[in-house]
Structures are given as structure tokens and as C-alpha cells.
Amino acid sequence: MSNKTIGIFVGSLRRASYSRSIANFVASLAPERYNMQVIELANLPMYNQDLDDDGNPPDAWTAFRAAVKELDGLLFVTPEYNRSVPAVLKNALDVGSRPYGQNVWNGKAGGIISVSPGNLSAFGANHHLRQSMVFLNILQLQQPEAYLGNVTSVLNVHGEVINEATQNFLQQYVDAFVNWVDFISDKN
């Protein structure tokens, strides 16, 4: 099997983001032949179809689309904002799916880890994101599902995952996800 590249898309821009802490930890769990990299979303301008229609997309869109196109797998780590997906993550999905007929997400293996300091584990964001992924033809890992509630209880003050049960669960998730990436990317 060849080396694979997995992009990690973090749905929070906050400096001390719980989602980014989980994303960084998950990236460290991948087998050696996987390059897991966070794809930054902070400087991705909001999608406006006029810019594509006029043939003048921002350089950030062009670079983002090119980067996503090269990925073997897509891992979304997201909080929940108002019972849905954060705007920065939805914008990334929109930018990557346009212009019409040039969806860079199409046919790639995908996974979701939702993160929340509350008990609901960002369930709403997870499921709204799944709806978009179905439409974009991102082939989702179905099991195991990853909902991390009460995330503040598993992180230390430096944002490191210190809870052994959570570490083990995330390792199991990563193992299943990289197997899914292999399965899907080897078919394409």
C-alpha cells in the first residue's frame, strides 16, 4: 500500500479550540504511512458564485481546491454552533464544491468527529455535516461514530488528551478511518 494524505478540517477558529486539540491528537495516532495535515480555513473568503462566474476566484479558493483535490481522505473535526455546522466549515464545503461540476470532495473517504463541552456531543453538527457530505458524494465512514461530549474533562490545561479511555477510543476511530481511506482510495 502506498502513502496516503488525509486532510483534517477543523470547524473552530478559536485559539484554544477543543476541536483543534482533538484534531492534533488524532493526527498523532495515524500509522506512519499516513500524512495527516490540518487544512487551515481561517483565511478562506466566503463563497460568492459571482467570482467563479466572472472567472476571478480568489487565490485562496484556487489553492484550497487544489489542496483538497490531492487528498486521499477527509476528516472533519467540528464543534456545534446553534445546533448546526460552524459557518467556516460550511463555507469550506461550498468553496470546494464549486464551480458546478468541479466538486473536489467527490468520491473521497470522509469521517466526522464532533466535539462539545456539553453532554450532547455536537450531535446536531455531526448530522448536519453528514447531510452535506451525502450531497457532495463524500463517502462517509459509518462506524464507529465519534461524538465527544464533555470534552473539557478529557483535556488538560494545554489542550492535550489525558483521558485514557478517550485516547483508546480515538485510536480505534483512527484505525477504522485509515482502513476506510485505504478501501475507498484504492477503488478510485
C-alpha positions in Angstrom: 0.0 0.0 0.0 1.2 3.5 -0.8 1.4 6.5 1.4 -1.8 8.4 1.9 -2.6 12.1 2.7 -5.6 12.9 4.9 -6.8 16.5 5.3 -8.2 17.5 8.7 -10.8 20.3 8.6 -11.4 21.9 11.9 -14.7 23.7 12.4 -13.4 26.2 15.0 -11.2 29.2 14.6 -10.8 29.8 18.4 -7.2 29.8 19.7 -7.9 27.3 22.5 -10.3 25.3 20.3 -11.3 21.9 21.7 -11.8 20.7 18.2 -8.3 21.7 17.2 -6.9 19.9 20.3 -8.7 16.7 19.3 -7.6 17.1 15.7 -4.0 17.5 16.7 -4.2 14.4 18.9 -5.9 12.4 16.2 -3.2 13.4 13.7 -0.6 11.9 16.0 -2.4 8.5 16.0 -2.1 7.7 12.3 0.2 5.0 11.1 3.5 6.1 9.7 2.4 5.8 6.0 -0.3 8.5 6.5 0.3 12.2 6.4 -2.4 13.8 8.4 -2.5 17.6 7.9 -4.8 20.3 9.2 -6.1 22.3 6.3 -6.5 25.9 7.5 -9.9 27.5 6.9 -9.4 30.9 8.7 -8.4 32.8 5.6 -10.8 31.2 3.1 -13.1 34.0 1.8 -16.8 33.5 1.9 -18.2 31.8 -1.2 -19.7 34.1 -3.8 -20.7 32.4 -7.1 -20.2 35.7 -9.0 -16.4 35.4 -8.5 -16.4 32.0 -10.2 -18.9 33.1 -12.9 -16.6 36.1 -13.7 -13.5 33.8 -13.9 -12.0 35.7 -11.0 -11.9 33.3 -7.9 -9.8 34.4 -5.0 -6.3 32.8 -4.9 -7.3 31.3 -1.6 -10.2 29.4 -3.2 -7.9 28.1 -6.0 -5.2 26.9 -3.6 -7.8 25.3 -1.3 -9.5 23.5 -4.2 -6.1 22.2 -5.4 -5.1 21.0 -2.0 -8.4 19.1 -1.4 -8.2 17.6 -4.8 -4.9 15.9 -3.9 -6.2 14.4 -0.6 -7.0 10.7 -0.2 -9.2 11.2 2.9 -11.1 13.9 4.6 -11.6 14.1 8.4 -13.9 16.8 9.8 -13.5 17.7 13.5 -16.2 20.1 14.5 -18.0 21.8 17.3 -21.6 22.7 17.1 -22.8 26.2 16.7 -26.5 26.8 17.2 -27.3 23.1 16.6 -25.5 23.1 13.3 -22.2 23.2 11.4 -20.0 26.3 12.0 -20.0 28.8 9.2 -16.3 28.3 8.5 -16.8 24.6 7.8 -19.9 25.1 5.7 -18.0 27.8 3.7 -15.2 25.3 3.0 -17.6 22.8 1.7 -19.2 25.4 -0.5 -15.9 26.6 -1.9 -14.7 23.1 -2.6 -18.0 22.1 -4.3 -17.9 24.9 -6.9 -18.0 25.8 -9.7 -20.7 23.5 -10.6 -19.4 20.2 -11.9 -16.0 20.6 -10.3 -16.6 19.2 -6.8 -13.2 18.5 -5.3 -14.8 16.5 -2.5 -16.4 13.9 -4.9 -15.7 10.2 -4.2 -13.3 10.8 -1.3 -13.4 8.9 2.0 -14.7 11.0 4.8 -15.1 10.9 8.6 -16.5 13.2 11.3 -15.6 13.7 14.9 -17.9 16.1 16.7 -16.7 17.8 19.9 -18.6 19.6 22.7 -18.0 20.7 26.2 -21.7 19.7 26.8 -23.4 16.4 27.0 -25.0 16.4 23.5 -21.6 15.8 21.9 -22.3 18.2 19.0 -24.8 15.7 17.7 -26.6 18.3 15.6 -23.4 19.5 13.8 -22.4 15.9 13.2 -25.7 15.1 11.5 -26.0 18.3 9.5 -22.5 17.8 8.3 -23.4 14.2 7.2 -26.3 15.7 5.1 -23.9 17.9 3.2 -21.4 15.1 2.8 -24.0 12.9 1.2 -24.9 15.5 -1.3 -21.2 16.2 -2.1 -20.6 12.4 -2.5 -18.1 12.2 0.3 -18.1 8.6 1.2 -18.6 8.6 5.0 -17.2 6.1 7.5 -20.4 4.9 9.1 -18.9 3.0 12.1 -17.6 3.8 14.6 -19.3 7.2 15.0 -17.4 9.7 17.0 -19.2 12.1 19.4 -17.0 13.6 22.1 -19.1 15.2 24.8 -17.8 16.8 28.0 -14.5 17.3 26.2 -13.2 19.6 28.9 -13.0 16.6 31.2 -10.6 14.7 28.9 -8.2 17.6 28.1 -5.6 19.2 30.4 -4.9 23.0 30.5 -2.6 22.6 27.5 -5.3 21.0 25.4 -3.7 17.6 25.5 -5.9 14.5 25.6 -5.2 12.9 29.0 -8.1 10.6 29.5 -7.0 7.0 28.7 -10.5 5.8 27.6 -10.7 8.7 25.2 -7.2 8.0 23.9 -8.2 4.4 23.2 -11.5 5.3 21.6 -9.8 7.8 19.3 -7.1 5.3 18.4 -9.9 2.8 17.4 -11.6 5.5 15.4 -8.4 6.4 13.5 -7.7 2.7 12.8 -11.1 2.3 11.3 -10.8 5.6 9.4 -7.4 4.8 7.8 -8.8 1.4 6.8 -11.8 3.2 5.2 -9.4 5.6 3.4 -7.4 2.7 2.0 -10.6 0.9 0.9 -12.1 4.0 -0.9 -8.9 5.4 -2.3 -7.7 2.1 -3.7 -11.1 1.8 -5.5 -10.6 5.2 -7.3 
